[in-house]
Amino acid sequence: MAQDEIPQQNRPQDAVPAPAPMTGDELALRRRVSDLEREEVADVLRDAAGEGRLSYGELEERLETLYASKTYGELVELTADLPNGPTAPSAPAVSPQQPGTTVHAGPVINAFMSETKRTGNWLVPQHQEVNAVLGDITLDYTEAQLPYDDVYIEVKSILADVKIRVPQNAIVHLDSNPILGSVSEQQSGPTDATPSGGRPTTFHIRGTAILAEIKIKRGPRLTKRLGLA
């Protein structure tokens, strides 16, 4: 068949290009939000009204929109002109050491009256959401593959115990909100500020503990250091 007889719909130039994969920022903004997150934003709006930043008519309108919202991006938009509201993520691109890595937001880790662990040589997503209710969750990053300079972890623990173990030289930015619970961080030692192998990973951890405990520890477990596991 001659070239000009190729059916119009089958010509190569008519092929529809595949959509570009979403970035980590886009995935984070499309993440579904919980009732607890909505209540946290409702408190921000009420505080803003009490300070005179919003009229009570605006407060009522925004609260109505808030309770109908479904994604994190909607919460960001509702409080964009107010202090202390959720902010749009500023996640860095994949580090040049692993240009082929495409993991951005990992599956939500849930533990309800159960125990969940991530240990060993696992590939770490850039954004991780963790929810524990009457259960235990352990995230051990000391032997994991860390393709990003920054890792974002959002933890909600209710009557539960969540342990996060980061590399000894990691930088931790902790935003904690304990409610009849505790969020604790083991500080790095004086020799950990300058790692021997490149830039340390920065962990941005936001923890809400309701009658629960969230612990951030550093370095390998004692049994690992002693060669017992």
C-alpha positions, 0 to 999 in steps of 0.5 A: 500500500502506498504511503498516502493510502495509510488510513488517517487514524493509523498515521504515526503523527496522529498517535496520542502521546502518553500523559506525563507522570505526576510529580511528587508535589502533584501526588501529595496535593491529591492525597485524600485527607482524614477527619482529623486533618479537617479538624486541625484546619478548622481550628486554624480558621477559627483562630484566624476569625478570633484574631480578626483575619476572617469575618464570621461570614467568611469563617462559616463559608470556609468551614462549609467548604472545608468539611466538603473537601477531600484532598490535601490541596483543597486544605492548602487553598483554604488557608493560603492567606492565613498563618499556620495552615497546611502548606504546599509541599516543596519536594525535591527532584530525584537525586542524580545518583538514581535518575531512574527512580520514579517512586514519590508517594508510597502506599498508606501504611495502616495498622488497626489492632495489628503490627506493621514493620518496614525494615531492611533494604527497602525502597523509600518513597518521598512521601509516606503517610502512616496511620496507627490505631490500637496497633504498632508500626515500625519504620526502620530507615537505617538500611533502606534505599534513600534516593531522595535528599528529603523524605516526608512522613506524616504520622497519626497515632491513636492509642498506638505505638509508632517507632521511626528509626533514621540513620545516625547522621540524618537531619530531622525536622519534627512537627509534633502535636501530642494530645494526651500522648508523647512525641519524642526525638533522639538527638544526634551526637556531636560527631554526626553533623558531618557524615563520611558519605555525602549529604545526609537525608533530611526527614520532615516528620509531622506527628500527631499522637492521641493517647499514643506514643511516637518515637524517632530514634537514630542509628541501627538497633542494639542487636544489629550493632552487636551482630545479633540480628 
